[in-house]
């Protein structure tokens, strides 16, 4: 016998979490918001970054 359809609003908190977790597993893109680096902000690590040829620039 098939499970009856229950709208997501009427599901328990535990059931909603499980449903969302299953949906998230098939997403192609991570749902986490990513922000680009602010180029104007001072960054010590960027200042001493090593080039591809292995030399550091200052």
C-alpha positions as CSV (number, residue, x, y, z in Angstrom):
1,X,0.0,0.0,0.0
2,X,1.3,3.4,-0.9
3,X,1.9,6.1,1.7
4,X,-0.8,8.9,1.6
5,X,0.3,12.3,0.4
6,X,0.8,14.7,3.3
7,X,1.6,18.4,2.6
8,X,5.0,19.5,3.9
9,X,3.3,22.1,6.2
10,X,1.5,19.4,8.1
11,X,4.6,17.2,8.6
12,X,6.3,17.0,11.9
13,X,9.6,18.8,12.4
14,X,11.5,15.5,12.3
15,X,9.8,14.4,9.1
16,X,10.5,17.8,7.5
17,X,14.2,17.6,8.4
18,X,14.4,14.1,6.9
19,X,12.6,15.2,3.7
20,X,14.9,18.3,3.3
21,X,18.0,16.2,4.0
22,X,17.1,13.7,1.2
23,X,16.4,16.5,-1.2
24,X,19.7,18.2,-0.4
25,X,21.7,15.1,-1.3
26,X,20.7,15.3,-4.9
27,X,21.4,19.0,-5.4
28,X,24.1,19.7,-8.0
29,X,25.2,23.0,-6.3
30,X,25.8,23.4,-2.6
31,X,23.0,25.5,-1.0
32,X,25.6,27.3,1.1
33,X,25.9,31.0,0.1
34,X,29.4,31.8,-1.1
35,X,30.7,35.4,-1.4
36,X,33.5,36.6,-3.5
37,X,36.6,37.9,-1.8
38,X,36.6,41.7,-1.2
39,X,39.6,42.9,-3.1
40,X,39.8,46.2,-1.3
41,X,40.1,44.6,2.2
42,X,43.6,44.1,3.6
43,X,44.6,40.5,3.6
44,X,48.0,39.4,5.1
45,X,47.9,36.0,3.3
46,X,47.4,37.5,-0.1
47,X,50.3,39.9,0.5
48,X,52.8,37.0,0.7
49,X,51.1,34.5,-1.7
50,X,53.5,32.3,-3.7
51,X,53.4,32.4,-7.5
52,X,53.0,29.3,-9.7
53,X,56.8,29.2,-10.3
54,X,57.5,29.0,-6.5
55,X,58.7,32.5,-6.0
56,X,57.0,34.7,-3.4
57,X,56.1,38.3,-4.2
58,X,55.8,41.2,-1.8
